[in-house]
Amino acid sequence: MEKNDNKKKQVFFPYTITNCTFGRIPTDAASFLNSFDSAIQNIYPLNSKQIQHLPKNINELSHQLTDERSDRRLGYMNNQVNLLCYAYYFQWWNLYKFTSLFASFTAKAFDFLKNDSVLLDIGSGPLTIPIALWLSRPELRSLNLTFYVMDISQTALKLGEELFLSAAAACPASNNSDPWKIVRVKGELGTEIKQKPSFITCGNMFNELIQNSAKSLESLAKDYARILLSYVSTNSALLIMEPGIPKDSHFTALLRNYFVKNDFSIISPCPHYEICPMCSAKSKKWCHFTLDAKYAPQKLLTLSSKALLPKENVTLSFTFVSNFHKPVEKDFLTLRIFSDIIKLPDNQFGKYACSTLGLILVTGSSTRTLKSGTELVINISQASAKTLLRDKKSGAYILNIN
């Protein structure tokens, strides 16, 4: 933000916090998550020597999944050492992240799921999303749901189903009903299933698919959106979650745009239904949300340090859409914070947010306390907001709050 603003003319607008991207999970779920390593150990017991080598093996797998992608075999989870390393570290962190996200959705967010609803998780691996959904949304545990879980690794699916049953036993439904029916499908994106799902999910799947492709992100998003939409029924929702890094975030935003063009509406996180202002690969900003790692299970933090992979936070980009959710016109400006704190001239601080107007640079003394992913309703009309000053550097509207 350049020094183009007269402080005497600044107006500070009151606001209301309406939602945050990450929420508190149920007590029983937190207890299971804190001892997730014990759940894995009960299924695949490791001896003392294997436990001793676990941090080193996790570190090696991390390098395979990041800087050695081109050398990694596609079916790396069929290797038991790799699979267990993935479960102990990557899956555990993803469960921490996904359960916090699912817990933040509104009380009615999953009302579209009824008894006998069908769900599909593509690229399911060891069933991270089904486990996270069971843990974080107790109201869904008592429903008679069928969950198709699709992956090229049957070994990962087998471990995942056993972990899911462990989670269901530790966190039972209020009516003591049986856990959801799990149907394992060996296959990749595009593999047909016997029923049309009401809910389609993908977690960190496209991160692997798009990395080494020669195609542009726009072409990839168009192709993959078409395949995803081939699964939907007249009443379906899709939830796509990817790491909160620039390339994956831009790809997720492009997918979102294709869904909107096909008459899907946004459930979360966007406060608007327009084209995402950050979907361009040339954009220096990307839509992502940050969750503090200090609230993660202590044993996971300790294992991460031993593996020389400590975390201060975890990031996430996602889009949650449906073809039955009706857009609601909002009288007041609604926005969602997506950036960390940034320093501005004159000892000011700010954070970037997304809104119906596009990018907003939120400033003011209370900005520091607003967590990543916080949704705000500002006491200013949409029309009046268009008269706000713009930041010359970023082009974002400047909004001062108190």
Helices and strands as residue ranges (DSSP letters): G 7-9, E 12-13, E 15-19, H 27-34, H 36-43, H 48-65, G 69-71, G 76-78, H 80-85, I 86-91, H 92-104, E 118-122, H 128-136, H 138-141, E 146-151, H 154-170, E 181-186, E 199-203, H 206-210, H 217-229, E 237-242, H 246-261, E 265-268, E 289-292, G 293-295, H 298-306, E 313-322, E 332-337, E 342-344, E 348-355, E 358-363, G 365-369, E 375-381, H 382-385, E 397-401
